[in-house]
Amino acid sequence: MKKITLSLLALFSVNCLAAENIDKQQHLSAGETSVKSIYSSAFSSHSVNIKDAKNILKFNGGNKFFEEPWAQSAGSVSSQDGLGPLFNNNACQDCHIRDGRGHASQAEIGEKGTDFNSMLLRASKSVITAEQKNAIQQSLMANVADSCIGGQLQHQANFAIQEEASQAVSYEYLTVKFTDGFTLELRKPTWHVKANGCEIEEDTVLSARVAPQMIGLGLIALIDEQQIVAKQDIEDSNNDGISGRANYVWSVADENIRLGRFGWKSGQPTIRQQSAGAFLGDMGLTTDFFQTENCLPHQKDCKSSSNGNGDMVSEYDYEVSTKVLDKVTFYSNHLSVPQRRNAYASNVLAGKKVFNEIGCNQCHTESYTTMSSTEFPELSEQKIYPYTDMLLHDMGLELTDFDKYSQFVEGDTQVEFLAQANEWRTSPLWGIGLAQTVDPQATFLHDGRARSILEAVLWHGGEAEKHKQTVLTLNKSDRDNLISFLKDL
Amino acid sequence: MLNKKIIAAALSTAVVLTACADQAEDHQPATITVTEQDVKDNYIIMAHAAYADSLTTALTLQAKVETLLAAPTEQNLDNAKEAYKLARVPYQQSEILRWDTDITINAGLDEDGGLNSVDEWEGQVNAWPLDEQAIDYVEGNENSGIINQKNGADITTDYLIAQNGVGGEANVTTGYHAIEFLLWGQDLNGTKAGAGKRSVNDFQTDKSGKCSASNCDRRRAYLDVVTQLLVDDLTAMTAEWTEQAANTKGTLANNFKNSADGIRYMLFAMKAMATDELASARMNEGLEGLDPEQEHDCFSDLSHVAIYYNLQSVRNAFYGDYQTIDGELITGASLADFINQQNPAIYKEFDDALNAIEKNMLVVYNAGEQADPIRFDQIIGQADDAPEKQAAFAAVYQLVELQSSFNSVEELLSLQALNLSGSGD
């Protein structure tokens, strides 16, 4: 009986769905801040409801520092120097391509890909003292860095400084078959890392991270913490197979423990701290947040290298002035999310239904209203549709972090505050349909292994294993509708 | 064809740098209907003229550089600097065309064997910021840069192209700003008066015994080669916009002429230049006191020229006219006319805003040109109530507020946002 109703619905989709009280605002993924664009600049607009010239200038200023390359110290543009000594890239935008996501290297069978321009490897030890373990458990520190490459592998270095390591990825190509015979090829990565002049420790956990998209971050910062925490179910007491854990992390500004919101494992509490962390970790640029260059004790060339502190106008003991960090933070808060293009098309609405029936929305929570904010009035009290619960979930063995031999580590190894090796924050899905419009090279999932949205769906395991199995049984029409829906986001 | 050429006789002998400002202020609306194609055809003629002037002035610069290298005297160095300044006038006006967009990307531009990417070309011609340590000695490091690699590779155009951006995007080795640095040297005066002060003896030959810094021969070779490369690049770009090119598949002019998005392209380039590039990157970032070298021509202290003529690039595109370096006024069917005939109110809003901006920018420009000049980096250091600083800030805000006029036009013409892929510099 139920089945018949469904097919009738499909036949008369427009009328029937209209009668179902569909949300007429859902095409505005980010409320009044949403931008209308279908082009490669779709992720680069400021919240469209910013009208004040002063704020637009602040955004543009942030954009400039986000786009332009940083120079080694003693550059003539003194406010824009201090790159390195070790770094992953020399401009924010070069990883967050057109404010979108990065990608994993391509590599044919038997080849090794070495394009690590928009992704990086994190490193943390798993054999640590009880005291260290305790500090991590209490969210006082993220992890214990590897003694050879530190907490993050920087594969580039200034002139005459040694890079930390060389890295590559190769793939095993697998074919997945759906119940109806439809097949899809997946690529399973093997990571190859070779440190220079020292050995990565045997117990070190490596975690591959592609640069994430930049859109809608200020809105995510304004999701009510209570709403996020309320969805936690760490012991799965409702027995639905889904736990969900909030990460709690150290906030440098507050000198206190805060909810983690940003990063693939929710390792950062605020956009400002995330930005300062990226300046230091990814570009070797110190800020008022993090004033020490990340040179390791054994990296003598790094330690003795000159810095780019201060500028021509003012003295300060770090490389990125607080004014610049302010601008970049403002910019990162206000990158707009594009409007959906066909939110009310019958196939898209049908796809959304499939999405919900499968239970994808158990973690990919559709909507929130942001809290009120006097600091960022344009982002205040907006109805948004990010499709995330902001919680960490066990995503299964295949997506678990690995050791230097590219072997999976124990899933429950803590790698970033409370986040485990097998846990990832539910990614916001807004903008996902334009990711490859913004950059055709963009790939999906934390390590960029998925070349399409459907590939990403099929890598879901752990708490989402059941959901993936359901996807594999979808018939062509449901599958196509599901993809249409996701591509419309 | 609406395009006509008017010789502005009164202006033809005047110093180029005092020209241009006023003739568009009372733009005369067209008396007959202009079509989209008319506007585009006129734009192609203007584009060609701006690039042709850029080439002509670059050739003059090259001649002055050759004279300097043949006889390194103060006078010859000054002549080369003056030629650089004149070369910036048309080039900054051509910058309205400096972005790759949806209409040029993957548009088969390599079909004619000419330029394939505007962004790549621009990165070789006017890249900024430039880390001068990649080129020559700097305060505190007398051995930095390609010039001081005694046993380094011979300096050729191919070598400089290959080195551009190596080890970091800011390691710019080519283009206007590389020439600017070679002619002026570092400006170490902060917000005080004075540009870079390179000694002319930096250009003596090694064997003359007068070389004031090491590796003069390599510096001479560098200046010679980098100027040649600029000429080559401008030659290639000028060829993309000739009348013949407009009828040849694979050229920028032909691509623009046949694109259904030509008007959209013009408007979004104007918007990017006015509200973002000029207002923010080239003016506000410096004015906010972050860093006096956050100015476009920081070695020469000629930013007032660069920014004033960037504004002209926006005005030219709107009013459909361009004044050549010979004082000839190229004018024809304009975007202004096209908008005016559909909605006079929106046209007037735009026209009024552009004229208000012009007045303020002229204050900044004239301050830089007056007998006891106040250059842009000095304005950065001024008190907030100084008239020049107030004018500069007013222009910045008016440029940003132009966005609402752009929005009105986009709505009027039902245009969607267009991607401009170039990064700000």
Interface residues (C-beta under 8 A of the other chain):
Chain A: V35 K36 S37 I38 Y39 S40 S41 S45 K51 A53 K54 I56 L57 N60 G61 N63 K64 E67 E68 P69 W70 A71 Q72 A74 G75 S76 V77 S78 S79 Q80 D81 L83 N90 A91 Q93 D94 R98 N158 F159 D311 M312 V313 S321 K323 V324
Chain B: D102 P129 L130 D131 E132 Q133 V138 G140 N141 G167 G168 E169 A170 N171 Q186 D187 G190 T191 T275 D276 A279 S280 A281 N284 E285 E288 G289 L290 D291 P292 E293 Q294 C298 F299 V396 Y397 V400 E401 Q403 S404 Q416 A417 L418 N419 L420 S421 S423 G424 D425
